[in-house]
């Protein structure tokens, strides 16, 4: 999931992959 999830959880995560958490 290296792609930006800004289209999924943009309201929660700005543009950070789940690997960062």
MODELLER restraints for C-alpha pairs under 7 A, 6 or more apart:
rsr = mdl.restraints
at = mdl.atoms
rsr.add(forms.Gaussian(group=physical.xy_distance, feature=features.Distance(at['CA:1:A'], at['CA:17:A']), mean=6.67, stdev=0.5))
rsr.add(forms.Gaussian(group=physical.xy_distance, feature=features.Distance(at['CA:2:A'], at['CA:17:A']), mean=6.12, stdev=0.5))
rsr.add(forms.Gaussian(group=physical.xy_distance, feature=features.Distance(at['CA:4:A'], at['CA:15:A']), mean=5.45, stdev=0.5))
rsr.add(forms.Gaussian(group=physical.xy_distance, feature=features.Distance(at['CA:4:A'], at['CA:16:A']), mean=6.62, stdev=0.5))
rsr.add(forms.Gaussian(group=physical.xy_distance, feature=features.Distance(at['CA:4:A'], at['CA:17:A']), mean=6.39, stdev=0.5))
rsr.add(forms.Gaussian(group=physical.xy_distance, feature=features.Distance(at['CA:5:A'], at['CA:15:A']), mean=6.09, stdev=0.5))
rsr.add(forms.Gaussian(group=physical.xy_distance, feature=features.Distance(at['CA:5:A'], at['CA:17:A']), mean=6.74, stdev=0.5))
rsr.add(forms.Gaussian(group=physical.xy_distance, feature=features.Distance(at['CA:6:A'], at['CA:14:A']), mean=6.05, stdev=0.5))
rsr.add(forms.Gaussian(group=physical.xy_distance, feature=features.Distance(at['CA:6:A'], at['CA:15:A']), mean=5.37, stdev=0.5))
